Amino acid sequence: MSVYLGVDIGTSGTKTIAIRPGGELLAQASATYPCHHPKPLWSEQNPDDWWRATTDTIRQVVKQAKLKPSDVKAIGLSGQMHGSVFLDKNDKVVRPALLWNDQRTAAECEEIERRAGGRKKLVQMVANPALTGFTAPKILWLRNNEPKNFERTAKVLLPKDEIRRRLTGEFATDVSDASGMLLLDVKRRTWSKTLLDKLELDASLLAPTFESEDVTGKLTPEVAKLLGLSTECVVVGGAGDCAAGAIGNGIVKSGVVSTSLGTSGVVFVHSDEPQVDPEGRLHTFCHAVRGKWHMMGVTLSAAGSFGWFADALCQTDALLAKKSKRNLFEQLTAEAAQTPAGAEGLYFLPYLSGERTPHADPLARGAFVGLTLSHRRGHLVRAVLEGVTYSLRDCLEIVESLGVVTKQVRTTGGGAKSPFWRQLQADMFGKRVAAMASDEGPAMGVALLAAVGAGEYKDIVEATKHAVNTAEESKPSAAARKVYDRGLPIYRGLYDSLKGDFRKIANS
């Protein structure tokens, strides 16, 4: 029996799935771990937690599916992008990893743009502007603020690539994930020697790059024994979580766009050629499809905004829901569904962790605007979901302004499981929005890449034809679309009105 594993090392936990070549799910397991915030705007994790979660979940799926060691032919790895794992010459972790949502590096972003000769020249080198979440600013932050730790650092790996090292003993990364380090010449799919020289960084800090389906190593004997697998099991390049999720959704050709509603929100579109937003509002990265690219808009707090609302303001309801085995989020969206589109003039800015697209502003803050005595909790919930979806529409409209045609939206992630939120997207975008028949997200994408790497399919396009299908589809309401068309300029204007105050708040 040929079986392929997909392992997704996320921000809140790791998920592992086992599939047959046609995408049939045999088993799945998840394990959570904490995220640490030692200072405001800081976000860190311990790579040992990722490793424990990875080994635990792989062993669980092997046991659940009753797999023999020889059954598992290949493993694909996905992970949270941009995170920085600093290793010394003995491959020991130097300090906790800095994550994608860490916002401490504003000064280093300015330093990168200055050293590059300005934002325009930086975008010409690596297709993207310097953003606080990216990896290169984190490396400079270590050099500027923890020089002793920087001197100890011999290698900088992304989260999934640290797991690869522990599985195989090999240093490697794939071009989709490497694109988010701000050190890759995205058009040429190789490290940018020009930028590395300007930043005075040695290329030896970085792992060799591979395409996502390429084999990068085999399990070491110790790890194979630990996991109950064979040393003939290969590990492929894999992908950053956004590209991996897009593969799992079948976003491997033009005309189809995906939205992901996890902690962050992503609008993702395939591109046959590297297309760069001259204003740097979108990310242009290498795709997990060999020789292809993608554009991506990101809102940092998507389902994260909904989760914040539930945790901060609905604790009593959460306890009651737990006792009665009800789903709190379904209860809250049911209340939102009872309120009209537009939440009767209530708006929510979902900038709880700063924002990327379109503002690239780490100092932006979340806000409710327009509250009146007539508003109830359902209005607040609806405003939160609408605010996030307005932000996704910002991303989508920038994509379309570059001449990209989008006919259908495929949605995934925790938020996509809500029929209400799927319909809200359809109404906001004015497009058909489809859920996926199997919503295993990035883990499915890299499991399919593993199948390609093991020779099961000739390429990832063929693999998705056999394994990826859509399910329910929501069609837009013309009446609701009109409400959101009227509300969009108000929503956008609120950021413009408040951005000066956000800076004052951050500096107070």
Secondary structure, DSSP 8 states (H G I E B T S, - for coil): --EEEEEEE-SSEEEEEEE-TT--EEEEEEEE---B-SSTT--EE-HHHHHHHHHHHHHHHHHHTT--TTTEEEEEEEE-SS-BEEE-TTS-B-S-EE-TT----HHHHHHHHHHHTSHHHHHHHHSS---TTSHHHHHHHHHHH-HHHHHH--EEE-HHHHHHHHHHS---EEHHHHGGGT-EETTTTEE-HHHHHHHT--GGGS--EE-TTSEEEE--HHHHHHHT--TT-EEE--EEHHHHHHHHTT--STTEEEEEESSSEEEEEEESS----TTS-SEEEE-SSTT-EEEEEEES-SHHHHHHHHHHH-HHHHHHHHHHT--HHHHHHHHHHTS-TTGGG-EEE--TT-B-TTT-BTT---EEES--TT--HHHHHHHHHHHHHHHHHHHHHHHHHTT----EEEEESGGGG-HHHHHHHHHHHTSEEEEESS--HHHHHHHHHHHHHTTSSSSHHHHHHHH--EEEEE---HHHHHHHHHHHHHHHHHHHHHHHHHHHHHH-
